[in-house]
């Protein structure tokens, strides 16, 4: 029985969010199924075109998070 892979599952694979079992199954499907490979390559091409950006929280945001964390930890 051939498993059909959804776009969402292929996206999870692209972003390395799949389990080891899913990863192995998807890699096998990509190598065995021309349709799956075509869909994967289309998604990968789009993924590679996204700019690689990193976001950093402001010092104020970090301070708020740490203060909240301290207040919760003290209450335990």
N, C-alpha and C positions, 0 to 999 in steps of 0.2 A: 504494500500500500504506500503510495507516494503522499507525503505530507505537503500541503501547500503553505507557503510562508507568507504571512501578511506583511504589509508595508511596515506596520508598527513593530513587528518582531525583527525585521531587518534593520530598522532604525535603532532598536535597542542593541542589536549586535554592533552596529557602527559606533555607538557611544559606549561600547564595552559594558553594557548593563545586563548581559545574559549570563545564565549559569553556565558551568562547564559543559553540562550535557547539552544545553541549547546551542552553545557555541559550536560544539562538535557536529551536531545535527545540521546546523545552518551551513557550516563550512562544507560539509558533505553535499548538501543540496545545491550550493553554489557551484561546486565542481561537477555535479551530475546533471543538473537541470538548466538548459539554456534559458528558459523563461525566468527562473529565479536569479540566475547570473545577470541577465539583462536588467532586471529590476534593481538588484543590488548595485550594479555599476552606475545606474542612473542616480540612485540615492547617494552613492559615494561621491560622484561628481559634484552634486549639489553641496554635500557636506564639505568637500575640499574648497569650495568657492566662498564659504562663509569666512568672514574675517576672524582671525584668532584674537580675541580680546580677553582681558582679565579685568575683573572689577574688584576694587578694594573698598571696604567700608571706611567711612570717615572716622577720625579719632573720637568724635562725639558718639557715634553709633557704637563703637567698640567699648567705650566707657559705660554707656548705658547697658549694654549686654553684660559686662563684667559686674556692674553694680547690682543688676537684677539677680545674677547668679549668686552673688554673695548674700543677698537678702534671702533668697530661697534656701541656700545652704545653712544659714544660721537658724532658720525656722525649723529645720529637721530635728 
